[in-house]
């Protein structure tokens, strides 16, 4: 009886420590966003630098949001970001899955070397490639264009790697039956493989969307026309316009984060399922 009580007490203590750790991680994760939201709702009469910090606004107001939309074309920024994100997601999901198919399902000379080279490119930061990519975009007349902003995100090494892992989890018997029936490989990719990796496609789409939506450096380099600004550039312009009034900057930042939160909430089931599938096969 005593041993049983000790085991119960040990399990309770272990679970308590585990939940305490999870709560701490949760607080560290959502704490900055909650502070950002609180700052955006504070009136000018409140001191956002007060010590100790005041998490709840004394008099919540939407005046900061109204001033942001009255002084900056944030709806236009939203439309620009949405256009770039949608095109980039569609391009990356399509091209990455096309490139991953032969790496996962076909045997050809140099496949291992090609895949290793592809993985090596993931260690190269974009800052090293930015100048040649910028020169290419300018020569193609893509400066200050939506297509130019999509270019670096159109097909990523991570996307190819992720989809290759997803394709490796599909039994080859399904593909062999289609090949025996004389089905072209492109149709096998479209009608057989893609329907079986929908969770992975959704996961890659979410990763791509988050990366494109929050991209600041490439739009800053390629775009100098305010009419083509994306939301990150709009928030940066907002900060410079109002001499770092953090209430207005916080309002703009919260507005720019809402689409990401919305997309994740409605697709988290596919995201979790796809991430687990991608982590199993090696």
C-alpha positions, 0 to 999 in steps of 0.5 A: 500500500505504501509503495502504491501511494509513493508511485501515485505521489511520484506520478502526480509530481511528474505530471505537475512538473510537466504541466508547469513546464508547458505553462511556462513555454506557453507564457513565453510564446503568447506573452509577447503577442498579448503585450502587443495587443494590450499596447495597441489598445491603450490610450495616449493617457496611459504610460506603456513604460510603467513599472510594473507593466500594466497588462490590462489597459485602464480604458481600452480603445480602438482609436489607435487602429482608427488612426493607423487606417486613416493615415496609412493605406493598410488595406492596400498593403494587405492586398499586396501581401495577400497576392504575394503570399497566395502566388508564392504558396501555390508556386512552392507547393506545385514546384516543390512537389514536382521536384520531389517526385523524381527524388523520392520515386525514381532511380537515376544516376546522381540522385544521391548527389543531387539530393545532398547538394539540395540539402547543402543549399539550405545552409546558405543564408538568403543574404548571400544570394540576395544581390544576384537574385536582385540583379536577375529580378531587375534585368527581367523587369521585375522590380516593384512587381508582385512577381518579383516579390514571389521569385525567391519563394517560388520553389524552396529547398525545404519544400522539396525536402519536405515533399520528398519525405512525404512521398517516401511514405507512400507504398510503391505498389500503388505507383507500380500498378499505375505504371503497369497500366501505362499511366504517365508519371505526371498523371501518377503524380497528380492523381495518385501521389498528391491526394495521399499527401494532402496533410503534407501539402497543407503543412508546406503551404502553411510554412510557405505562407508564414515565411512569405507573409513575414518577409521584410528584407526582400520587399525592402530591397526590391520595392521602392514604390509605396503602392507595392509595399507589403504589410511588414514594410507598411508597419515599418513605414508606420513606425517612421511616420509617427516617430515610434509611437508604439501604440500605433506600431503595435496596432499595425503589427497586430493587424498584420498578424491576424491573417497568420493566426486565422490561417493556422486556426483553420488548418492546424489539423492538417498542419499537425498531421502533416508535420508528424508524417514528415517527421517519421520517414527519414 
